[in-house]
Amino acid sequence: MKTKNKMPKEEISKSIKKSGKSLWKLLPLILGTILLVSLVISSVPKSFYFSIFAGNFFIDSFIGSLIGSISIGTPIASYIIGGEFLEKGISLIAVTSFLVAWVTVGVIQLPAESAILGKRFAFLRNILAFISAILVAFITVLILRII
């Protein structure tokens, strides 16, 4: 026996209109977030990052995650920045924690994420992503030392 799950055209049209209205209401918040992220990325000089890492295994991973959380960026750009950091002598754990947090944690976009997904979810996701960035950095360095 087959069951058909067809939605009437009226319901589909109603759903599309409702989704469009929701997106339209969130558009200023999304655009503001994108503009703020672009401003932060372009205003923080790369030399700033080179001066903040101390060379301590634990402190560098925390600082890397902290700075990455505030800076936020794209995965594609992270390869270039990670390579530059490693060439300048910044430790692998600092670079790894920075890049993982840079891509996964979003302090700048937290207001938009809170408005869309809820405050509790947004804060919990960002805290877990921050902790995960540190753990991933430790595991990465540990694996590379074993290999």
N, C-alpha and C positions, 0 to 999 in steps of 0.2 A: 504494500500500500504506500503510495507516494503522497507526501504532504507538500502543498505549495505555500510558500511564504512570500506572497506578493503584497507589497504595500500599495495601497491606492495612490494614484497620481497626486491627489490632494494632500495626502500626508507627506509625500516626498517633497512637494513644493513648499509646504508649511515648514518642514525641517530645514530646507535650504535657506528659506527666508530668515528663520530664527538663528541659524548659524551665521549668516551674513550680518545680521544686526549685532550679534555678540562680537564678531570680529571687528566690526566698525567701531564699537564702543572701546575695544581694547587697542585699536590702532595708535592713538596718541601715546599710550603707555609703552607700546612696543617700539615705536619710533624714538621716543625719548630715551629708552634704554640703549638702543643701537647708537644713538648720537653720543650718549655719555660714555659708552664703552670705547667708541672711536676717539673721543677726546682724551681719555685716560691713556690709551695705548700710544697715541701720538705725543703726549706731553711728558711721559716718563722717559728720560734718556737711558739708553742701554748701559752707559757707564755707571749709572746708579746701582744696577744689579751687581756689578763687579766689586763694588766697594763694601757690600753688606755681608758677604759670607766670611765666616771666621776660620774655617778649616776644621771645625769640630764636627764629628760624625752626627751626633744627635742635634746639636744646635743648628747646623746647616740644613738638616732635613726639615726641621720646624720652620726656620726662616724661609726656606725655599717654598714650603707649602703656604706660609702666610703671605708672602709677596705674590706668589702665583694666584692665590685666591682673590687678591685685590686687583691684580693686573688683567686677568682674563684675556684669552686669545683663541686663535683657531689652531687646529691640529697641524695644518700645513705649515704655518709660520713657526710652529714649535720646533720642527726639525732644524730649521736654519738657526734659530736662537739657541737651541740646545748645542748645536755644533760650535757656535761662537763661544758659548760659555765654557765648553770643554777645552777648546783651544786656548782660552785665557787662563786655564788652570783651576777652574772651579770644580769642586769634587763631583763625582758622578751621582752621589746621593742627593746633593743639593740640586743638581740639574734635573734629576728624575722627579724629585718631590715638587720642584717648581713647575715643571711641565705638566705633570698629572693634575696638580691643583689648578694650573692655568687654564686647562681645558675643561675640568669637571666642576670646579667650585666657582660660584658666581656671586660675590658679595655685591658687585655693582648692579647686577640684574635682580637682586633679591626682592626689591619692592614689586617689580613686575611679576616675578615668579610667585610671590605671596598673594598678589591680587588674583592671579589666574588659578593657581593650584591650592591656595590656602597657606596661612602662615605656618602652621605646625608642620605640614609636609615640606615646605620650602626650607625652613630652618633645619629640620631633621636631615633632609637630603644633603644640604650644604655641610653640616657637621660631619655626617658619615663620609662624604666625599673628601673632606679635609683629612680626616683620620686615615682614610684609605690611601690618600696620596702619600702619606708618611710610610704606611705599611708597604705599599708597592715599591717605594724607593728602597727600603731596607731589603725586601725580598729580591729586587732586581740586582742590587749590589752583591747580596749573598750568593745568588745563582751565578753571577759572572765571576765571582771569586772561586767558586767550586769548579766551574768549567775551565 
